[in-house]
Amino acid sequence: MDNPAFVQNEVPLKDRKQVSIKELPPQNENFQGNSNGELMYTVDDVPPWYLCLFLGLQHYLEMIGATIACPFFLAPALCMADDDPDKANIISTLVFMSGIITIFQSTIGTRLPIVQGGSFSYLVPSLAIMSLPRWKCPTTDVFDTLSDADKTELWQVRMREIQGAIIFAALFEALFAFTGLIGFLVKYLTPLAIAPAISLIGISLFQSAAEEASKNYAVSISLLLLLVIFSQHLRNIKIPFLCGNAEPNGKKTKFPLFQVFPVLLSVATVWAICAILTVTDVLPANDAARTDSKIKIMTGSSWFRVPYPFQWGWPTVSIGAVLGIFCGVMTSTIESLGDYFACASIAKTTSPPIHALNRGIFIQGFGCVLSGFWGSGNASTSYSNNIGTIAVTRVASRRVIQVSGVIMIILGLVGKAGAVFVSLPDPIIAGMFLFIFPLIMAVGISTLAEISLESARNVFIVSFSIFMGLTISEWAKHNEGVIQTGSEEADNLIQILLSTGMFVAGFIGFVLDNTISGTDEERGLTRRRKAQLEAQLAGDTSFDFPWGMEAIKKIKWLRYLPISPTYEKDLIEFLPFCKKRKVVISDGVNGNTTHL
C-alpha cells in the first residue's frame, strides 16, 4: 500500500480516462471559470495562425497595461525625469523578459495558458523601499540643477538596489520550488489565504488609478465604458467572418469579435480619437490626453535595442531590501498558485498536480532572477487579468499564449514599440487600470468558490484579513517613523512589511486559517485533492513535457525530483486522504474496484 504504483498494479485500468472517485462528500460544483458555455478552443487546441496572431496580440495588450504600470509608478520613486527616454528602455526590457518567461511557463512550466509579466507584488515593496529616507528624491529645485549624467546616476543607483534585492529574493523562490517546499506549502495555502492576498493587489492600487484618471476623466471613463460594453454587453454579438468557412446554409461563419478583442478595439478607438483631437488642437496644450505630450520619449528612443544583463550597472545588495522584496516573492508565489488553480478551472482542464505547481513556481523564480540580471526594475508573476481574458473570450489555447510570448520578445527588441506604450496618454492607461485592477481582485474572490461560504469561520477569516490588510498598510504608510526597534535594518524591514497590504492580508489569512479549527470540506481542500487524485489515477498527461517523456520515465531518480513530471510523491500525498475517506477507485470498464 506504500507503493504509489499499487493502483495500477492491482487494478487494470484499461480505460484510464474513466477513473472515478466515489463516496466523497458533496462539493460545490459551481466553481466554473466559464459559465457561458463550452470553450471555443481548449488548452491543447491550435487555432488558425491568424487567430493566434490577433489573440496573442490582445493578450499582449492586456498584459502591457499592467506591465507598463510597474515602471510607470516606479519611475518617480527612482527620481527619473518624466521625459527620460530610458523609461522606454526599462519597459522594453520588462516586456522582453516577460515574453521569454511566458514561453518557458506555458511550454515546460505548468503548461497552462499562463501569461507572465511585471508584478505589482514586487512594485509595492519596491515603492516602500524607495520611500526610506536614504532613497528620498531631491527637491525639484535641486534636481533641475543636476547635469544629465548626474540625473542618470541618480535613478540608476536606485535601480541597482532593486535589482540586487530581486535577484537574491527570487533565488529563494526557485530553491523552494526545486526542493518541493512549494508542494508542501500548498497543503496549508487554502483560498482563505490566497483570496485576501490577490484581492488586495487590485484594491490597494485604486488610489493610483484614480489619480491618473483625474488627469482627464472624460478619456479614462470613455475607454472604461467601451471595455465594459464590448466585453460584457456585446460579447454575444457575432459578425460575419470574412476568412471563415461557409456554413451549410451558404452564409459565412460568424465571429464573436467584441468578446474576443475587447481590449484591442477599445484602446485603438480611444487612442485614435485622442490623436484626432490632438492634431485639431481641441485638447489644450497641457492636457495629459494629448498624444504628443511625451513626444520626447518617442524621438529619443532607438529603433532597435537588445536588452543585456547589468545594463544599468552592477547590482547592489542590502539585507533590508532583499527581505522587503522577499515579501513580494511570497505574495507573488501565493498569487500564482491561486492563478494556476483558477486557470485550470477556467480552461476546463484537470487540477494541477504537485509537480506542475513546483515546476511553475520554479520557472517563475528562475525568470525573476533573469529579470534582476537584465534590470527590468521588476520581476515576473502570472497574470490574473489574462486569465480573466480567457474566461471572457473562451479561448484557452496554449499556442495563443506562446504566440503572445513571441510578440513580447519581438516588440521588446524594438525600442520604438516600448516608446509607443510609454507615450500612450496617461488617461488611456488609467482607463485600462480601472478595468484591469477589478479583474485582478475578482480572480482572488473567485477562489472562494472552493470553500464553504456558509461557514461563519470562513466569512470571518476572509473579511478580517482584507480589512486588516487595508487598515494596517494605510497606518504604516502614514506613520513612517513610529517603529523604533533600535536597528535601522529591522525598522526598514518592518516598515516595508506593514506597508504591503497584500502581504498583511495573506499572512493574517494564512495564520487564522491554520489555527482556527475547520474541516477539509470547509477549507476547500477536499475538492482540490479529489480533482488532483482523479487526474493522477487517470494518467492525465496535460502537465507532462511536450517532448522527451519516454526518456524521463526511464530515469528512476527523477521520480524523487519535485519538478519532474514523474514525481512519485504526487500520489503518496493523497494516500492518507484516500484511506481516511474510504475512496473507491473504479476502472469503469470491467467493474474492477479497489477500496483504500
N, C-alpha and C positions, 0 to 999 in steps of 0.2 A: 504493500500500500504506500510505501515511501517513494516508490519509483514513479516519477511523473508520466512515464510511458505506459503505466499499467492499464490506463483506459483503452489505449489502442490494442494492447496485447490481449486483454480479456474480452473486449467487445469488438467484433469485426465490423467496423463502421464502413459498410460498402458505399453508402451514400453520405459522405461526410457532411454535406450541407444541410441534412435533415436532422442533425442532432438537436435535441430539445431538453430543457431542464424544467422539471415539474416540481410541484409541492413547495414552491417558493411563495412567500407572502405576496399578495396582490400589490402591484405598484401603480404609480401614476403614469399612465401611458400617454398623457397629453403632451409630454415633452418632445415636440417635433420642431425641428428647425424650420420646416416649411409646411404650413398647414393649408396651403392654397392648391395643392395638387402634386403630381409627380414631377421629378426633376426633368428638365429638358435634356441635360447631359449629366451623367454620373461621374464619379471620380476617375474611372478608367476609360471613359469615352473620349474620343478625339473629334471635336467639331471641325468643320471645314476650315481651311487655313485662313480665309478672310475673316471668319467669325473669331477665330483665335486671335487674330491681329487686333481687331477692334475691341474685343472683350479684354484682351491683355492691356490695351491702351487705356481702357476705362479703369481697370484695376490700378494702373499706374497713376491716373488722375485722381483716383480715390485715395491712394496712399500718399501722393505728393502733397496733398493739402495738409495732412497730418505731419508728414516728414519735414516740409519746409517750415512748419510751425516751430520745430525744435531749434534750428539756428535763428529763426525769426525772433523768438523770445530770448534766446541765449545771447545773441549779438550785443544788445545793450549792456548786459551784465559783463560781457567781455571787454567793454569800453570801445567797441567798434563804431566808427562813424556810420551814419545812416546810408551814405552813398559809397561805402567802401566796396570796390569790385571783388574783394576777397570773399564777400558774402556769397557770391555766385560760386566761387571755388569750393567753399565749405559745403554748400548744398550739392554741388556736382559730386563731391567725394562721398557724401552720405548716400546719395541716390545710387552711385556706382557700387558701393559696398552692399547696399540693400538688395540690389539685383543679384549679386554673387551669392549672398546668404539665402535669398529666396529660392534660387535654383538648387542649392545644397539641401535646403529644408524639404522641398517638395519632391526631390529625387531620391535622396538617401537618408533624410531625417525621419520625420514622422510619415512622410509620403502623403500627407493630407494637402488639400489645396490651400496652403497657408502662405500669406504674403508677409515678408519680414521688412521692417522699416524702422526709422528713427523712433525712439521710445520716450514717451512722456514720463515713464518710470525713472529714466535717467535725467530727464530735464529738471524735474522738481528738486532732487538733491543737488544737482549742479548749480541751480539758482541759489539754493541755500548756502552752498559753499562760497559762491561769489558774493554773497551778502555779508560775509565775515569782514571785520574791519580791515584786515590786511589786503583784501582784494577790492575794496571800495574804489569806484572810479573817481578821477579828479573832477573838480568842478568844471563847468563849461568854459569859464574864463581861462583856467589853466590849460585845459585840453586844446583850446584854439591856438595857444602859443607854441604847442609842440610841433616839431618837424614831422614830415611824413614817415621818416624812419622810426622816430620815437613813438608815433601813433601805432605803427605796425608792431613794434616790440611790446607796446602796452597791452594789446589784445593777445598776442602770441604767447606771452609768458603765462597768461591765464589759461589759454588753450592747452598748453603743455601740462599744466597742473591737472586739468580734467582728463587729458589723455592718459597720464600715468595712473590715475585713480581707476579709470575704466579698464585698463589692461590687467591690473592686479586683481581687481574685484571680479572681473569676468573669468579669470583663471580658476577661481573658486567654483564658479558656476559649472564650468566644463568638468572640473575634477569631481564635483558632487555627482554629476550625471554619469561619468565614466565608472565610478566606483559603485553605482547603484543606490546611492543615498537618496536620489530623487524618487526612485521607485518606492523606497521605504517611506519617504515623506508623504507620498500620495495617500497612504493609509490614514494619515491624520489631517490631510488637507481636504476637507469637505466643502461643499458650496457655501457653508456658513462662514468660512474663512476667505474663500475666493470671491464671492459676490461683493462684500464690502470693499475689498481692495480694488477690484476692477471698477466698481461704481464710482469710487472716489476719484479715479483718474479723470473721468468725464466731468464729474461735479466740481472738482477743485479748480477747473480751468474756466469756469463760467465768467469770472471777473475779467480775465484776459480777453475772452471772446467779446464780451460786452464793450470793453474799452476800444477794441479795434473796430467793431461795428459802428461805434459812435462817430467815427470819422466821416461816415456818410451812410446813415441808416437806410436811406432810400435804395441804394445799391445793394447793401447787405440783405435787407429784407426781400428785395426783388429776387435775388439769387435763391434765398431760402424758400420763397414761395414756389419758384419754378422747380426746385428739387423735390418739394413735397408733392406738388401737382403731378410731375412726371412719374415719380417713383410710387406714388400711392393712388391718386385719383385716376391716372391714365394708364395704370400698369396692365389692365386687361384689354386695352385698345390695341388692335393689330392692324398693320398696314401691309399692302401687297409687297412682297419681297422680290425685287427685280431679278436677283440672282438665284432665286429659288426654283424648285421643280414645280411643274404644273400638277394640280390636284386632279382626281378623276373627272371632275366636272369641267375641266379645262381652265380653271382660274389659277392664277399664280398663288403660291404658298404665302400666307400672311405671317408677318414677323412682329413680335411684341417689342417694338422699337423703344418705347418710353420705359418699359420695365427693364430692359437690358442696358440702355445707355442713358440713364437719368443725369448722371454727373457730367458726362461729355456734352450733352445737349444744353444743360443749364449754364455751365461755365462758358461755353462757346457763345451762347446767346448774349449773356450779360456783358462779357468781355467785348464783344463786337459793338454793342450799344455804347459802352463806355468809350471805345475808340472813336466812334462817330461823334459823340458829344465832346470829345477832346479836340478833334480836328475842327469842329464848328465853333469851338470856344464857348459852348453852352456851359460847361463846367468852369468855375473860376480858376485862376492860375494856381492857387494854393490848395485846390481841392484834392484830397487823397485818392479820389476815384479816377483821376486823370491817368491815362495810360502812359504819359510821358513824364510822370512825376519821379521816376527812377531811371531816367534815360542814361545817366552816367554809368550805372552798373552794366547796362547793355553794351554801351560803346567801349567800356573799359575791360570787358571780359574777352578772352581769346576764343577763337572758333573751335579749336581742338586742344584739349589738355588731358594728359594722362595723370590721374592722382597717383602718388607714390608714398611709400612709408616715410614717416618723420618729416613731412614736407614743411611743418611749422617749427621744426627743431626737435631736440631730444627731450622726451617726456620727463617730467619731474614727479617725485613721489612723496606724499606725506600721509602719515597714518590716519589722520582725521579725514582727509579727502577720500582715501580708499574705503574706510569704514562707512563714510557717508554714501558713496556710490554703491557700496555693497547693499545698502538698504534698497537702492533701485534694482540691484540684481535680484534680490529676494522677491521684491514686488513683481518684477518682470517675469520671474520664474513662476510665481503663483498665477499671474495673469495668463501666461502661455499655457500652463497645464489646464486651466479652465477653458482656454480657447480651443485646445485640442479636443476636449470632450464636446464642446459646443459645435465645433466644425464637423466632427464625426456625425453628430446628430443631424445637423443641417444638411450635410452631404449624404445622409441616409446610408452610411457605411457602419461597420461594426465598431464597438468601443475600442479605443487604442489600448493594446496590451502594454505591459510594463516596459518591455524592451523598446517599444516605439516612443514611449514617454521619455525614457532615459536618453534615447538617441536624439530626440527632438531638442531637448534641453542642452545636450552636449554640442550639437551643431550650432545652436543659438549662442552658447557660451564661447565656442570657438570663433564664431563670426564677430562677437563683441570684442574679442581680443584683437582680431584683424582690424576692426573699426578703430580701436585705440591706436594701433600702429599707424594706420593711414591718416589719423587726425580728422575724423568726421565731426568731432565735437559732441558725439552722441554714440549710442550703441545700437542694438537691434532687439526687437521683440516681435512676436506675432501680432498681426493687425486685426483687432476685433472689428473695426469698421469694414474691412474687406470681407470678413465672414458674414457680416450683415448684408453686404452686397450680394453674396452668394444666395442668401435667403430671398432677396428681392428679385434677382434675375433668374433664379432657379437653374443656374449653370455652375456645376461643382467640378468641372473637368480639371484634372491636374495639369493637363497640357496648357490650358489657358494661363495658369499661374506661371508655368515655366516660360511661356512666351512673354508674359509681363516682366519676368526677371531679365530676359534678354533685352527688352525695351529699356529697362532701367540702366543696364550696363552701357548700352549704346548712347543713350541720352546723357549718361553720367560722364561720357568722354567728350561730349560736345559742350564746350564751355558756354556757348550762347544759349543752349537749351536750359541750363541752370539759371542763366541770367534772365531768361524769359519768365520763369516762375518766380524769381526774386522780384522782377519788375511787375508782377501781377498786382494790381491795385489792392491795397490793404482791405478795403471794404469787401472785395470779392473773396479774399482769403477768409475774412471774418464770417461771411455768409456760409462758406464751407465748414468753418468751425462750428457754427450754430447747428449745422446738420450732422456733422461727424461726432461731436462730443456726446450728444444724446444717444447715438448708436453704440458708442463705447460703453456708456452707462447701462444701456439696455442689454448688452451681452452679459454684463455682470448680473443684472437682475434675472435674466433668463435662466441662469444656472440654478436659481432657487426652485425651478420646476422639478428638480430631482428630489427635493426634500418635502416633508410634510409641513405645509404652512398652517395646518390646523393645530399644530403644537405650539403652546404658549412659550415653551422653551426656545424654539427656533425663532419665533417672532421677536422675542426679547433680544436674542443674540444679534440678529441682523440689524434691528433698529438701533440698539445701543451702540453697536460697533460703528455704524455710519455716522450717527450723531456725534459720538465722541471723537471720531476721526476728523470731522469738520471743526468741532469746538477746540480741541487741543491744538491742532495745527494753526488755527487762527490766533489762538492765545500766544503760541510760541513765536509767530511772525511779528506780533506787536509788542513783545516783551523780550527783546533780544538779550538784554544784559541781566536778566533775573537769575539765570543759572550760574552759580558760583561754587564750583567744587574744589577750587584751588589748583586745578590743572587746566591750562588753556586748551589742550587737545581734547580732554574729557568734556569741557564746556562746549566746544565746537561740535563734537560728536552728538551730544545730547540735543543740542540746538537743531542740528540737521535732522535727527530722527524725529523729534517732536514737530518739526515744521513740515514734515512729509505726511500729509493726511492719509494717503493710501497705505503707507506703512503702519500708521497708528491703527487704522480701521482693520486692516488684515491681521495685525498682531492681536488686537483685542478679540476679534472673531475667532482666531485660532486658539487662543488661551481659553476662552469661555466654552467653546465647543468641545474641547478636550478635557475640561474639568467639571462641567455640569453634566450629570448623568443623562444619557439618552440612548435609545435603541438604534441599531444599524438602519432599520427602516426609517426612523425619524430623521437620521442624519444623511440619508440618501446613499449610503454605502451598499445596501443590498442590491439595488437596481444596477449600480455600476459594476459590481462584482459578477452579477448574473450575466450581464452583457459581455464582459471580458471572458468569462469562462466559456460561454457558448461559442465565442469566436475562436478560442483556443482549441476546443474539442472538435469544432467543425473544420479544422485545418485551414482557416482563413489565411490567405496569402496577400491580402491588401497591403500589409505593412512590411512585407519582405522586400529585399533589394531587387531592383529591376533586372539585375544580371548577377551571375556567379553564385546563385543559391545552391546549386548542386555541389560545388566545391566547398562552400561554407558548411553544409550539412555533414560533410565527411571529416571535418576538423573537430575532434571531440572537445578540445579545450575551449572552443568558442562558446560551448553551452554554458560556461561559467562567466562569460563576459556580459555584463549588464546591458551593453548597447548592441549585442548581437541578436539577429532575428531568431537564432536557435536557443536563446537564453532559457534554460530549463526552469528557473525559479518562477517564471510566469505561472506555470501550473502548480508548483509547490505552494505558492502563496495562497491558492484558493482551495487546497485540500481540506484544511481545518474548517473553512466556510462550508464546504460541501457536506462534510461529516456532521457538522453541527445541525444542519438543516435537512439531513436525510434526503439529499438530492438523488433523483432518479435520472440516469443517463440512458437514453434510448437511441438505437441506430435508425429507427424509423423505417426499416426495410423488412427485417426478419422478426421483429418484435423482441430482439435480444436486449436485455436491460441489465444495468449494474447499479446496485444500491450501495451508496457510500455511507 
